[in-house]
Amino acid sequence: MTKFPHIKFPYIRQDFAASLVVFLVALPLCVGVAVASGVPAELGLVTGIVGGLVTGMLRGSSLQVSGPAAGLTVLVFEAVREFGLPLLGVIVLATGVLQITMGVLKLGRWFRAISVSVVEGMLAGIGLVLIAGQLYPALAAKAPESGPGKIAGLPGAFLDALGDGGALASLALGAGTIAVLTLWKYAPAKVRTVPGPLAAVGLATLAAFFLGLPVATVEVHGLLGSVQPPPLSAFGELASVGLIGTIVAFTLIASAESLFSAAAVDRLHDGPRTRYNQELIAQGAGNALCGVLGALPMTAVIVRSAANVQAGARTKASRVLHGVWLLLFAALLPGVLSYIPIPALAGILVYSGAKLIPVRALAVLWREHRGEALILVVTAVSIVAVSMFEGVLIGLALSIVKTAWEASHLKLEVVDKGSGPVDAYLSGNATFLRLPKILDSLEALPQDRPIRVDLSGLHHLDHACRTALESWAERHSDAGTEPVKVTAV
């Protein structure tokens, strides 16, 4: 490099090689997420292209790769089903604008304060719904609309498939895709130069083609035919409470997933650290453009980001180039998509959904922090049983209550010499959460002797506790021989 100091891309060889790897990983995932979200496959490629060419150019995280994510699949599917595809662009555009606003206001770092248990519970809930939902296309069946319905209907769907040759072929192809993904890490090193998702989809496509399997394949609409900007009339729906709630859910989940992914990617390399506010602005700019194009929302994706780092990427040039390769593929070879079997994409998403469920982390939490484990489980179950937005709100509420309870450490020490006044020393934080414990302990003290209550050791005494202590002192004074003496904080 000393001979050519004018070269601006000193790591272009490493970044070029890494971009090809990321492209090969991203291609089947972009298509799979789009199909699972109930939108044309090309829209997944559009979001991947924007994630590379637009978000990839902006500052924030240098090696993190953005695109359509399995974590938003359930939410996008519900939004398209409820509001229609034209309004998806409005939702994604508004999400991008909110993300940019939060980044400008420097709120990015506050997402790091969200309980990890809530985030992992959110991902686990998404994973469970994703698995349940994608088993139906693997069985050549139609999935029920609700999360509980998807899970409850699986036994019947499997039984129906046993008597249907096409359904069995579809199931075999999906199961084979999952098997390839699971066992790919044991393949020889030279074979593993081909990314697992690409190998799994490629093998499934070849099997379906040469064996003439009666399975559904991806419908191709063409890149330009699939891009449909939202009409101006659609923006009038922004006054709808339901639509606003969906936008808030998109914003919170996409932002949290991106910034948590950034923290994980930073642990994989020694390069520049993520600037969270700038990364939030970059994600917002990408989502705003995706909304204008009527495409899927984007987040930073840990699978593609990890592949980028492991492939030797050194700068953001690798993620920009991966967007170029996606654009060239979508423009020059869109017909290839029509050969990809739907069960293979379902298999990829079932595998991705399983990876979202933190089984090992849950086991560790249960041994060490059962309260956090409970929050994780309740969040996941709430997402499956109710919806994504309400499930996350329930998890956040539980996390706040748990934190408040743990912050209310209170110690009561009683000194009773058998005769004379009884001394009671309170220390710590006296909040309404500990009020029953305080009153039970004080009411158990002798009623026939004077009591001196020392509150000087309290760091905090809220209004509810102060009022309750005053009422107890009055009652004890009326019943006892001498009044209670309380030393104020």
N, C-alpha and C positions, 0 to 999 in steps of 0.2 A: 504493500500500500504506500510505501514511501516514494515509489517511482511515479505514482499517479495520485498526487494529493488532491486533484480537482474532482475525483470521482465522488459522487454524493451517496452512492449506495454500496458501501463496503461489504455488506453481507448479502448481496443480491443472489449469490449461488445458493446459500442456505435457505433464504426466504423463498426462492423459486421452487426448490424441492419441497419445502414444507407446504407451500400453497397447493401443490398437486395432491398431497396427502389429504389436506383439509377439504379440498374439492371432492375427492373420492368418498370421504366420510360424509360430507354435507349433502351430496346429491340424493342418495336414497332417503335420508332423514327429512330433507325439505319436502320431497314428494310424499313420503309417508305421513308427515304431520298434516299436510294439506288435505289429503284424502280422508284422514281420520277426523279432520275438522269440518268435513262436509262442504269443502270448496274445491274448485278446479285445481288439479295438481300443479299447474303452471304458477298459481299464486304463491305456492310455497317457494318456488324458484325465484319469483320476483322479490320476496322478502329476503331470501338468501343473498341475492344480488345487491339489494340496497344495504344489507348488513355488511357486505364486503366493500362496496364502492363508496358508500356515504359514511356510515358509522365507522368503518375501518380507517377512513382518512382522518377522522377527528381525534382530538386528544382525550385522554382518559386512561384507559388500560392499553398498553402497547401490543400485547400478545393475545388478548381475549377476542374470540370470534363470536359474532352475533348472527342470528337468523331465527327462523321459526322454531319454537321449542315445544317438546312434548308436554312440558309443564303447563302450557296454556291451551292445550288441545281441548280439554273438557270445557273450559270457559268459552272458547271460540265456538265450539259446536252448539252450546246452549244459546249463545248470543245470535248465531245465524238462524237457529230454529225459532227463536222468539221474535227477533226483529227483522230478519231477512238479510240477504247478502249485501244489498245496497247500503244498509245502515252500518255494516261492519266497517266500511271505510270511515264513516263519521266517528265511530267509537275509537278506532285506532288513531285517527288524526287528533281527536281530543286528548287521548292518552299521551300522545307525543308532546302536545302543547303543555300539558300538566307536568310532564317530566322535565321539559326545558325550564318551566317556571320554577320548579323545585330546585333544579340545579343552579339557576341564577340566584335564588334565595339561599343557596348553600345549605340545603336540607339533606343532601346526599349522605352525609355522615350519620344522620339520625337513623337511617335504615339499619345501621350496624347495631343499634340498640335493641332491635326486635329480638325477642327471645329465640334462641336457636331451636328450642323445642317446638315453638309455633311454626317456624319455617320448615323443620323436618316433618312435623305433623301435616302441614299443608302439602308438601311433596308426597308424603305417604298416602294421603287421601286422594291426590291426583293420580298417583300410581295405581291405587286400587280400582278407581273408576276407569282408568285407561285400560287396565288389564281386562276388567269385566266387559268393557265396551268393545274391545278389539277381538275378543274371543268369538264374537258373533260373526264378523266378516270372515274369520278363519273357518267358521262352520257354515259359511254361505247362508247365513240367517240375518234377519233384521233385528237390531238391538232395541230393547225397550227404551223409553225416554228417560226415566228416573234412575238414579244410582242404585237404590234398593231393588228396583225392578230388574236392572241388569244382572245383579247378583242372584236374585231369586229365580230368574228365568234360565240360568245356565244349565241346571240339570235337565230340564225339558229340552233345551236346544241340543244338548249332547245326545239325548235319547232319540230325538228326531233325526239326527245326522246318521245314526246307525243303519237306518234303512234307505239312505240316499247315497248313491254312488258318487254324485258330484260333490256332496257335502264332505264325504270321506276323503276324496281327492284333495279338496280344499284344506281340510284339517291336516292331512299328511304333509302338504306343502308348507303350511304355517308351522307345524311342529318341526319339520326339517330345518326351516329357517332359524328357529330358536336354538335347535341343536348345534347348527353351524356357528352361531354367535357365541354359544356357551363354550364350545370346544375349540374355538379358533385360537385361543391363547396357547394351546398345546401343539399347534402346528409348527413345522420347521420354520426357522427364522426367515429363510428366503421366501417361503410361502406367505408369511405374515407381513411382507411388505405391501401386500394388498390389504386394505382395511377390511375388518370383519363385516361391517354392514354391507359394503359393496360386494364382497365375496358371497354373502348369504343371499342377497337379492339376485346377483348374477347366476348363481347355481340354481336358484328356484326358477328363474326365467328360462334357463336352458332346459331344465327338467320339464316345465310346463309345455315348452315349444316342441321338443323332440318326442315327448311321450304323448302329446296331444291331449293333455289333461283338461277336462271341462271346468275350468276355473275362470272367475271374473278377472279382467285386467283393467289397468288405468285408462280412463277416458281422456282423450287428448282434444283440447279445444284450440290450441295455438296460443302463443304468448300474447299477441296483440288482442286476440279475441277474448282472452281471459281477463285482461286489465280493463276494469270498468270503474272509473272514478265515480264517487257518490254524487248523485244529482243534487242541485241546490235545494230542492224541496225536502231532501232528507234531513237537512240541518235544522228544520223546524221541529224535529222530534227531540232536540236537545232539551226541550222544556219538560220532557217526560221524566218522572221520578225514577221509573224503572231503568231507563237508559242511563241516567246520571249514576245510579248505583252500579251499573255494569261498567261504566267508564272508571269509576273509583276503584272497583275491583281489579280491572285490567292494570290500572296505574300502580296500585300497591303491589300486586303480585309480580308484574313484569319488572318493576324497579327493585324489589327485594331479591328476586331471583338473579338479576343481573349483578347486583352489588355483592351478594353472597358468592356468586361465581367468581367475581373479581378477586375477592379475598382468597378463595381457593387457588386460583391461578397464580396469584402472587407467591404462594408457598411452593410453586413448582419451578420457579426460575429466580435468578439473581439479578435480573434487569431492573428497570425503573418501576417503582411501585405505582399502584393505581391512584389516580386523583379522582375521588369519588364524585365530587360535584361536576367535574368535566365529563366523567363517564355517564352521569345521568343526563347531561345535556346531549351527549352523543347518541345515547339510546333514544332520547326524545326526538332528535332530528331525524333519525332513521324511522321511527314510528310515525312521525308526522308525514314523511314522504310516502311510507307504505299506506297510510290512510288516504292520501290524495290519489294513489294508484288503485285503491280498493283491495289491497293485499292483506295478508295475515300480519298480526303484530309480531314484533321481534323481542327477543331478550338475548343476553349473553348466554352461550350454551357451553356447559362445562365439558361435554364430550368432544366437541370440535376444538375448544380451546386447549384441552389437554393434548389432543392429537397434534395441534400446532406447535406446542412447546416441545413435546417429545420428538417431533420430526426435525427439530433443530432451528426453528424460526428465531430470528434475532430482533426484527423490527416489525412495524405494522405493515410493511410491504407484503408480507405473506398473506395476511387476511384480505388486503386489497386485491391481490392477484387471484385469490380463490373466488372472489366476486366476478372477476373477469372471465374465469373459466366457466362459472355457472351461466354467465350471460351468453358466452359463445355456444355452450351446449343448448340452452333454451332457444337460441336463434337459429342454429344450424341443424340440430338433431332432435327436435321435439317429438318426431315420430317414434323414437326409441322408447318413449314412455309407454306407448300403447302395448308393449310386449311385457311390461312388468305385472306380475300377478298380484292382485289385491291381498290374497292370503300371506304373501311374502312380506308385504308392508305391514300387515297386521302382526305378523310374527316379530318384526323389528320393534314395533311399538309395545307389544307385550313384554318383550325383553327390556326395553327402556323403562316401562312402568315398574317392572320388578326392581330395577336398579334404583328407583326413587324411594323404595321402602327401606328405611334404615334399620334392618333387623339387628345387626350387631350393635349399633348405637343404642337401640332400645333396650337390649339386654344389659349393656353397661349402665345406662341410666336407671334401670330398675334396681340394680344392685347398689348404686351409689346415690341416686337422687330420684326417689320414687315420685316425688311431686312433679318433677320435670317429665318423667315418663308418662305420668297420668295426663299432663297437658298435651303431650305428643299424641297419645292414643285418642283422647277426646276430640282434638282438632281433626284428626284423620277420619274418625267415625262421623263427626258432624258434617264434614264435607261430603261423605258418601250418602248420609241420610238426608241432609237438607240441601245445601248448595255450597259452592266454593266461597262466596262472599260471607255468608252467615257462618260457615265453619271457621273461617279465619278470624272473624270478629269474636266468636266464642272462645277460640284459643287465646286471643289477645286479652280478653276479659279475665280468663282464668289465670293467665300469667301475671296480670296486674294484681289480682286478688292475692295470689301466692306471694308476690313480692311484698305487698302491704302487710300480710300476715307475718312473714319472716322478719320484716323491719320492726314489728311491734314486740321486741324482746322486753320482757318485764320480769323483774325479780322482786319477791316480797320476803323480807326477813323479819321474823317476829322474835322479840326478846321478852320472855315472861319469867320473872324471878319467883313466881309463886305468890307474891304479895306486892302490893303497891301498883303503880301504873304499868301498863303493858306498852312496850315500844314496838312500833311497826315501821320498817324502813322500806320504801319503794324506790327502785332504781331502774333505769332503762327508758323505754318509750311507752307511755300509757295512752293507747288509742282505743277507739270504740271496739276494735276487734278483740281486745283483751278485757273489755269491761266485765263480761260475766265472770272471768277468773278473779278479777280484782274484788268484786262484790262478794263472791263466794268465800274468798279468803278472809275478808274483813268481817263478814257476818258470823264467821266461825269463832271470832275472838270472844273472850269473856264479856258478858253483858253487865256484870256487877262491879266492874272496876274502871277507873279512868284509862283512856287510851291516848297515847301520843303518836300521831302519824307524821313521819318525816318524809317530805316529798323533795328534799334538796338534791337527792340523787337522780331525779328524773331529767332526761334530756328533752323530753317533749310531753306535754299534757294537753290533750285536745279538749274542746269544749264539753263533749259528751261525758268524758271521764271526770272533769272538774265538777260538773253539775251533779253527777252521780255521787261523788265523794261528799259534796256539801249536803246532799239529801241524806246520805247514810249517817253523817256526823250529827245531823239534827235528830234523826230517829234514835240513835244511840244515846244522845244526851237526854232525850225525853225519858228513855227507859232506864238509864244508868244512874249511879249515884253522883257522878261528876261528868262534866262535859268533855267531849273529845277535843284534844288540842292538835291542830294541824299546822305543821311548819310548811309555809308556801315554798314553791319552786324558786 
